Amino acid sequence: MRDLIIKQTLGIIVVMFSFFSSVSHDLLAADSRGITIEKTVRTQGSNINRGVYRALIIGNNQYQDQQGKWQPLSTAITDAREVARLLAEQYGFTDIKLLENATRRDVLFALEDLANRSLKNDNVLIYYAGHGFLDDETNKGFWVPVDADGDDHTTFLRNSTIRDEVSSIASRVQHTLLISDSCFSGSLLRTASRGISEADYTEKYFEKVSNKKSVQIMAAGGFEYVDDDYRESGHSPFTYFLINELKTNNSPMFTVSQLSGNVERAVANNVDQVPESGVLQGAGDELGEFIFIKMDVAVEGVDPDRVKVEVNVIPGESAKKDSVIIEQKRPLTKQKVVPIPTL
Amino acid sequence: MLLKKLSFILLLLTLCINNALAEQRLTFGAKLLAAGWNGDNGAGGSDFESDEGGQFGLNIAYKVGRFYTGLNLQRGAYNFKDDAPDKFTPSGRVSSSNVKIQQSDLDLLVGYYFWSQVSLFADIKSVTNNWLDESYKQNFLGLGIGSSGYIPLNEKWTLFGSFGFIGRGEIRDNDDNKVGEGTSWALEAGTVYSINERHFINAGIKTRKYNFEYLDNTKQDYTINALFIGYNYSFSL
């Protein structure tokens, strides 16, 4: 009996090591994709006010609800990772924090941390992909963290709490953008159209809106359920078209109004879901605009290496006048690794 | 029979989790323990305490979602200048002193985070004590259960701890003769510092208590207290 146990134990060890060795090959391949690009951005042209671009990206797949109300999602983490990668590689975001499967505490902690490290001229983007919830009786909306417990609303993140946290960040920085890819996320916003046509996006316009405070929001849906996987793309419909717009944009400067208009049309034309955009209620928006600055603009017939994005940066607390070195860093993933317990 | 079932479940879980959608993480670890071993040889025996001792361990852990499994191997030695743990054979007790005892630990465990920061685990534990130069080995084998958990203090620091016990284990000598039975419990607490998303160092304390009862009804108790430092390399798959 004892020999049998020992043999079985050894067998299990062999199986485990075989399994681990087979997956480690894939791991090494994935690791080699680390981003170490550096680019120089010459600054000359329109006077836009630009600080550091920071982002908090949240993707929740693994819901832990024992009551089964909150089923795991399949695309939220993929969405979050791709958005983080795109912002780092193409839009010069130098401070990106990626939270995967975030608990309520994780989200609040990260929002507080983001507020603490943000400066006056900064541009802060917060992206959330995960379950959302709307209480029909009180009309209150929520984000649902992975540790949400069934119908217990106290384990959710109420819109008013999110609004308070984002307002706290917005009070410190110049531009804030909240992108929420969850059901009922439209309950966070108040619609506020800037009434700008495509022809009005002049350098003067960019200069004007960049110097006014903005606290904008893009929501995957209004008061409706939104889809998880769009045509097996691995992304939700909203984030699929959001990523597509950011990838295909070929303007050095791209406002949230432009982005949201394009995404809303694309989503509404393809799925039964209508994204919304506007400003976050009571967070100090002055009708400014969050402006995405694309670092890699293609010009037909010109070698990509010869194309330089030229934007004149008004000196701020964290920007240099003549040139800005954009260090592309791999987004950090919060991990709690503790030793295995033994007897 | 219970051990056989657990091994089979562990095997199935290890093979099946490959297809799970949850995040998978592999962690390699090394651990250095500075330890002291003291105890009581029971009625008619003497107390004993090691003069110096320690162990070095290597471990591997695989986590997928809330499930994890791991293997821990430790080996080290304890010097006893005076009285040492007595040796027990089917024919009786043999006292021991001025000896070096090599101790080897093997843990094969499986656990599940039933709560976000608290898990329950089962551990097949084997402890082999080898009285060097005296041609005597003793092995204790048992199935234990326990609970572990952690509390993040901030981005960098995390507290962790675990408690578990083995309700019944068998003690056998180097001829594989059963010489007794025993129970054991272990308590561990420490802190982890995250250098970055892949490198982690940890330190803490661990105490293990063994209560053995041999076939001649002699009761032997001993405790191993240790301070440890460790390093983990961890990555997502």
Interface residues (C-beta under 8 A of the other chain):
Chain A: R2 L4 I5 Q8 T9 G11 I12 I13 V15 M16 F17 F19 F20 V23 S24 D26 L27 D31 N61 Q62 Q64 P72 S74 I77 E100 N101 T103 D113 V146 D147 L332 T333 K334 Q335 K336 V337 V338 P339 I340 P341 T342 L343
Chain B: L3 K4 S7 F8 L10 L11 T14 L15 N18 L21 A22 E23 Q24 R25 L26 T27 G29 K31 N59 I60 A61 Y62 G65 R66 Y68 T69 G70 L71 N72 D105 L106 D107 L108 L109 G111 S116 S119 F121 D123 I124 K125 L141 G144 G146 S148 Y150 P152 E155 T158 F160 S162 G164 F165 I166 E170 R172 D176 S184 W185 A186 E188 G190 V192 S194 N196 E197 F200 N202 R208 G230 N232 S234 F235 S236 L237
